[in-house]
Amino acid sequence: MVIPAEMRRTLEIQPGETLMAHVEDDRLVLERREQILERLRGELRGTTPAGTSMVDELIAERRAEARREAAEHG
């Protein structure tokens, strides 16, 4: 997709830069990967209690699942 040079300059988009596309309210939206990540971080901020490590939670879930599977196949 070609974005006109004037628009690229205004938005500070470099030629060849990769943009992600998605549909929002019946519009095609192009965003930089970093913009999407920042938006998602903002949306997810505050959804996990303070002091909770998502990594530790995932490891605990995986270990519990491994114990269940071992008990079933004993």
C-alpha positions as CSV (number, residue, x, y, z in Angstrom):
1,M,0.0,0.0,0.0
2,V,1.4,3.4,-0.9
3,I,0.9,6.3,1.5
4,P,1.4,9.7,-0.2
5,A,4.7,11.4,0.8
6,E,3.0,14.4,2.4
7,M,0.9,12.2,4.7
8,R,4.1,10.2,5.6
9,R,5.9,13.4,6.5
10,T,3.0,14.7,8.6
11,L,2.8,11.3,10.5
12,E,6.5,10.8,10.5
13,I,6.3,7.5,8.8
14,Q,9.4,6.4,7.0
15,P,9.3,4.8,3.5
16,G,9.1,1.0,4.0
17,E,8.0,1.2,7.6
18,T,5.7,-1.6,8.6
19,L,2.2,-0.6,9.8
20,M,-0.4,-2.9,11.2
21,A,-4.0,-2.6,9.8
22,H,-7.3,-3.3,11.5
23,V,-10.9,-2.2,11.1
24,E,-12.4,0.1,13.6
25,D,-15.9,1.6,13.3
26,D,-16.0,0.7,9.6
27,R,-12.7,2.4,9.0
28,L,-9.3,1.0,8.0
29,V,-6.8,2.0,10.7
30,L,-3.0,1.8,10.2
31,E,-0.8,1.9,13.3
32,R,2.8,1.3,14.2
33,R,3.4,-1.9,16.3
34,E,4.6,0.3,19.2
35,Q,1.4,2.3,19.1
36,I,-0.7,-0.9,19.4
37,L,1.4,-2.3,22.2
38,E,1.2,1.0,24.2
39,R,-2.6,1.1,23.6
40,L,-3.0,-2.5,24.8
41,R,-0.8,-1.8,27.8
42,G,-3.0,1.1,28.8
43,E,-6.2,-1.0,28.4
44,L,-4.7,-3.8,30.5
45,R,-3.1,-1.6,33.2
46,G,-4.9,-2.1,36.5
47,T,-6.5,-5.5,35.5
48,T,-4.0,-7.4,37.7
49,P,-3.7,-6.9,41.4
50,A,-0.6,-5.0,42.5
51,G,2.3,-7.4,43.4
52,T,1.0,-10.2,41.2
53,S,3.5,-11.7,38.8
54,M,1.8,-13.0,35.7
55,V,4.9,-15.2,35.0
56,D,4.6,-16.8,38.5
57,E,0.9,-17.3,37.9
58,L,1.5,-19.0,34.6
59,I,4.3,-21.2,36.0
60,A,2.0,-22.3,38.9
61,E,-0.8,-23.1,36.5
62,R,1.5,-25.2,34.3
63,R,2.8,-27.1,37.3
64,A,-0.7,-27.8,38.6
65,E,-1.7,-29.0,35.1
66,A,1.4,-31.3,34.9
67,R,0.5,-32.8,38.4
68,R,-3.1,-33.5,37.2
69,E,-1.9,-35.1,34.0
70,A,0.7,-37.2,35.9
71,A,-2.0,-38.4,38.4
72,E,-4.4,-39.3,35.6
73,H,-1.7,-41.3,33.7
74,G,0.1,-42.5,36.8
